């Protein structure tokens, strides 16, 4: 009998690609992943897994050249974000069409942060890509997502490893994969944010001359 696992995947930027290997190893060892929750990059990898398309997404990622990767970065040079984030989402949608979270083969949860209130926002229904895009919106890097009265940014600001948000059946093992090497919330200090703003302002100035 397979051992059932409720899986939680952390934020972590590019390190979050290690979540793919973690999922593959769990399956190789005979674990059955019955639900997944993720934050930031963990929400993206978890969402692709919940949609049943992780192997296709992995193949696409591994096949990208440096030129293709750069072509997916849609710079905006806005004063509150550096990258729009539209191109990479559109590329993923060609592999995994958008779907409502409640229609996924396994339960999926993503977390984001409302920048205006500081509250954690939990996605368990609605558009898969809206949830992922909200969860990965690193402040000052990605264009934040506007939803109702909220301004949604990276969930790592409030819950980088959302162990308390994953759907869990009786008897499921709780497995968390944390690829963070620092405290994200401590990094997002006013001084750090001001430094990023100055850096972005310099880039905008240099690219408009």
N, C-alpha and C positions, 0 to 999 in steps of 0.2 A: 504494500500500500504506500502511495506517495505521501510525503509529509507536506502538509499545507503551510504556506507562508504568506503573511501580510507584509508586504515589502515597502520600505520607506527610503527614498533617495534624496540626499541632501543637495544643497546648492554647492557651488565650487568652480564656476566658470569652466574653462577648458578641461580642468581635472574631472569634471562631471562625465566626460566621455568614458571614464573608468567604470561607470555604472553599467555600461554595455557588457563588459567582461564579468562583472559581478553577477548579472542576470544569467549569463551563459553558464557560469560556474554553478550557480544554484540549480539550474535545470540539469546540468551534467551529473550532479550529485543526487538527482532524483527528487528534488523539491518541486512542489506544484504551487506556483504563485497565484493566489486567489484574489488578491487586491493589491493596488499600488497607490502610494501617495508621494508627491514630490514637490520640491521647491527649486525655483530657478532652473538650472540645467537638469536637475533631477526631475522637474516637472516635464521637461521636453522628452527626455529619454523614457520616463515612465509613461507619458502619453503615447509615444510611438509603440511601446510594448503593449499597452492596454488596447491599442487599436489592432494588434496582431501583425504589425509591420516593422518590427525592430530590425530584423535581418535585412530587409530591403533598404532601410535608412542607413544601416551600418555600411552596406555595400556602396551606397551612394556617397557617403562621407569619405570612405577610403579611396574612392575613385576620383575625388576632386583634386585638380591641379592647383598650384599656388595662384595662377591667373584666374581660375574659376572661383576660388575662395574670395579673392579680392573683388571680383565682379558681383559678389553677393552682398558686399558692404555698401549700402546706399547712404553715403554721407549727406548730412543735411546742413551742418555748420550753423545750426540754431544756437541760441544762447542758453538753452536749457537741455539740449541733448545733441549728441554727435552723430548718431546713426538712427535712421528711420526704422529699420528692422522689417521692412515690407518684403524685400527681395528674398530673404532667406525663408520667410514664412510661405511665400508663394511657391518657392522651389520645393519645400516639404509637402505642400498641398498637391503637387503633381504626383507624389508617391503615396501620400495618405490624404485623401480628400477629407475636408472638414466633416465632422459628425458631432451630434450631441453627446455629451459625456454619458448621459443616462442610457444611451444605446450602445456603448462600448461592450465588448465581450466580457470584460472583467471590471469591477468597480474601480474608479479612478478619482483621485482628489489632488487638486493643486492649490497652493497658497500664494497670495500676493499681499501687498501692503497698501493701504490707503494713505498716500502721502499727506493728505489734508488733515486726517484725524489721528494717524499713527496706528489705526486698528488693523488687525489681521483680517483678510478677506479670504474665505474658503470657497473654492469652486467644486461643486459636486454635480452640477447640471449645466446645460447650455453649451455653447460652442467650445469644442476642444481647443481650437487655436486661440480663441479669446482668453481662455484660462492660461494656456502656455505663454502667450505673448505678454500677458499681465505679469505672470510670475517671474519672467526672465528680464524684466525691464530695469536693468541696473541704473540707478539714479545718475543723471548727467551723461550717460552713455547712450542708452536706448530712449527713444521717444516714449514717454509714459502713455498709458491707455486711459482715456477719459470715458467713464461710465457713470451715468446719472450725475450725482454731485461729487463723485470720487475721482481721484487721480491715482491710478494704480501703478505701483512700481514693484521691484524685486521683493519677493516674499522673505528673503533672507534677513531683511531688516527686523522681522518679528519672530520668525520661526524657521530657521535654516534647516532643521531636521524634524519635520512634522510628525513625530511618532504618535501624537495624540489625535491626528486627523485621519489616519488610514482606517478604512472599513475592515472590521475584523470579526471573523466567525469564531464560535466556540471551538477551542482546540487548535486554532491557528497559531503558529509560531510568529512572533514579532521580530522581524529582521530589519535593522537599519544600516544603511551604507553611508558613512560620512567621509567625504573626501576633502573637507575643509582643513586648512592648516592654520587658520587664524580666526579671531572673533570679528565677524563681519560688522556687527553693530558698533563695536569699538572703533573700527576703521572709519565708519561714516560719521566722524566728528565734524563740527563746524569748520575747523581749520583745514581738514582734509577736503571737504566740499569746496571751500573757498579756493584751495590750491587747484582743484580740478577746473573750477570755473575760470580761473585766470589762464590755465593752460588752453582751454577751449577757446577763450577770447583771443589769445595769441594766434591760434590756428586759423580762426575765422578771419582775423586781420590780415594774416599772411596770404590767405587764399582769395581775398577780395581785392588785393592790390594789382 
